[in-house]
Amino acid sequence: MRKGSPLKMFRTGAAFAILVAAVMSPAGRSAAGQSKLPAAKPFLLTVDSIMRGPDLVGYPPTGLRWSGDSERLYFEWRKPGEDEASTYVVARAGGSPRKLSDDERKLAPADNARWDRARRRALAVDNGDIVMVDSVAGTRRWIARTSGSEANPRWARNDTHVTFTRDGNLFIVPIAAGEGLIQLTDVAVKKPDPKLTESQKFLKEEEQKLIDFVKEQAEKKKKDEARRERDALPKVELKEGQSALDLSLSPDDVHVFIVVAEKPQGAKTADVPNYVTESSYSEMIPARTNVGDVQEKRLLAILNLKTKKTVWADSSFAPEGDPKITPTGNGNGDPKDKKPSREVRWAMPSASGDGKQVVAAARSTDNKDRWIVLLDPESGKTQVVDRLTDEAWIRELGPGGGFGSGVVEFLPDNRTIWFLSERDGWMHLYSLDVTAARPEAKPLTSGKWEITSADLSTDRSRFYITSTEVHPGERHLFTMPATGGARTRITTMTGSSQAEVSPDDSTLGVVFSYSNKPPEVYVMPNRAGARAVQVTTTPTEEWRSFKWADPQLVTFKARDGVDVFARLYTPEMMGAKRDPSRPGVVFVHGAGYLQNAHRYWASYFREYMFHNLLAARGYVVLDVDYRASSGYGRDWRTAIYRHMGGKDLEDIVDGAKYLVSAERVDPKRIGVYGGSYGGFITLMAMFTTPDVFAAGAALRPVTDWAHYNHGYTSNILNEPHKDAEAYRRSSPIYFAQNLKGALLICHGMVDTNVHVQDSVRLAQRLIELRKENWELAVYPVENHAFTEETSWADEYKRILKLFEENLRGQ
């Protein structure tokens, strides 16, 4: 069997080709400001051609970062046909980017580097070692190079030293010559004291009373131990099953913050069998636990390097069953009345520049509460300064826009923190004076739009914000004073602009894309409305020769009156005629919390091209941002709480009705398809609204949410043993008896995300129900995200065949 080919459970559908004259998309020219490209051979619009994927359109440039002198922009770029990404550099004025050699690449700052305050020197992990690159001088230096594995490099002592972790401990090394590498901590699992029986204990005590020599030796041993203890590294004793995930030195140079993980006891891992292996024997791939099983704990310890005393962060601000803690109180209460604490997960604390204030974020394990607390490093006591509660689940972003431990940062005044929060129903920027008598979060932005990322400028005087303020389907860069106030829009090209500001604030490196134009790197002055200059051209000439559709962004009314955004593809956009049978297809994007109805290049680029193919064959295609999609606020996000396949599916069904009313699609000839969450919705559509869709293709679908992971599922459906009703009404396998239309199920056999077991269990259920109008195709070497061109092509030929046989005239 060829690599990537599926176990064929029905014959492959035929490929359909449309030859189109070489012409550049007008929308693509206007969006990019690009000159007419040289003629190329005509593009053949077939499934095989489309599913070349990155070998046709390339990969988006990533990892934009500037040199410390703001003269050079570096980025990672992988062109069509290349096996891996390379590092490129371009001058701030633009021009042709140059590919760095392997030796030159080592002298470039890494794309995930941690910069010093001057934004000149960058720390990074390189194959388990720590390196420092001076991006102005063009030099590289090993900070730590051992056979061990170093991680978490940070600047310390006003950027004169570097700390890093190795084997669960913290080390520090000076940048200048002189003092050498020093280990700061001794974190280890406590060895159990030897247990003596009562008889042994009696004999030992009696021996010291009777024999002077034994008594003297015991006293000497105690003195030696005390002396060793005085000279030993500060020690943190952990329990069995605990380990230090990360350690950070406070700016006061006295305290070390330690995030401790505690392994779950009794958890069972759902492993995945791999049948196509080098050894030719079946092998097991370690995967994950299922939702509701015991999960890892995250604790926070604080070590004083001078006194060698360790304290643990107090979580009594979150007592069990008490939802009415005042956001300005200390949350500790009278010790006599203290209730058992709820379990919380701690993030790494943030300290002010002078080290006088320390704040930490903690979340309840059910993710319905988030606290920001002032932390006393000496005692571990906490004082709540901000609390956010959501009856569904909390969503917050770190300063750079990503989920993770960096929840809060201090402003230069060393008393005010800033953070992103959805507390008013939309993701916005807030500040809070932690030293105030009654701390209160102050909104720095507001409105029915969302911030997707925020960062301080190099001099920390203003924010750079990427947001949806212009339109839910666009991303633009704004700047705003650090204290709040008027925002200035910098980028103006319609689409998405993800910008990296140079250290001197003069220039932007931008990754820009439009609906039918893949992401490219641009440079532009950091000035409102300035012209952006394109410096990369990624897709092949063959791809650029085709007139790709610029899908129309539409809205339709859902049954509860809200506006739902969607992308619309019509035959007219392809210069084609509608098929007389008037077929339509609704696409359901994956991930659940993701946006696909927008004016920039989609992560579902293969599907985008497939929709061009369907439209060219006379179909009308609708790509819906259903309830729970990202970009539309908290209420939209949480509309699926305790019922996935409820409001989200209603939006898909209402989208089908829109195709009938607005686009004259035949209501008996509508198909639906999608992958992952989209595959789940497809199954729910085919099983719970069986008269709406004539055919559906469910790719790598969740069929039973009780078998999915904990982090994602428990937020939305709680835990299976605590909320069985939510799981039963949200899982397609419970509704399989209602299948009427034609169903195709496709799944990768080494999927470590949604396990193929989901589709296998559903197949057995359909067999037991004696259903006949369904097919299953499995792909032996594919994980959740397919990689093999042959697998992609086979899967989409099957989808096309399904629609051709069930939606077009017969």
PyMOL commands that set and color helices and strands:
alter all, ss='L'
color gray80, all
select helices_A, chain A and resi 26-32+47-50+54-57+102-106+198-210+212-231+335-337+541-544+571-574+605-616+634-640+647-663+677-688+705-707+710-717+724-730+732-738+757-768+789-807
alter helices_A, ss='H'
color red, helices_A
select strands_A, chain A and resi 62-66+72-77+86-91+94-99+114-115+121-126+129-134+139-144+150-156+161-166+169-174+182-183+186-189+235-238+242-249+255-262+269-274+283-289+297-304+310-312+344-346+350-351+358-364+369-375+382-389+409-410+416-421+428-433+442-443+451-456+462-467+476-481+488-489+496-501+507-514+517-525+533-534+552-557+563-569+584-588+620-624+670-675+695-699+742-748+774-779
alter strands_A, ss='S'
color yellow, strands_A
deselect
rebuild
show_as cartoon
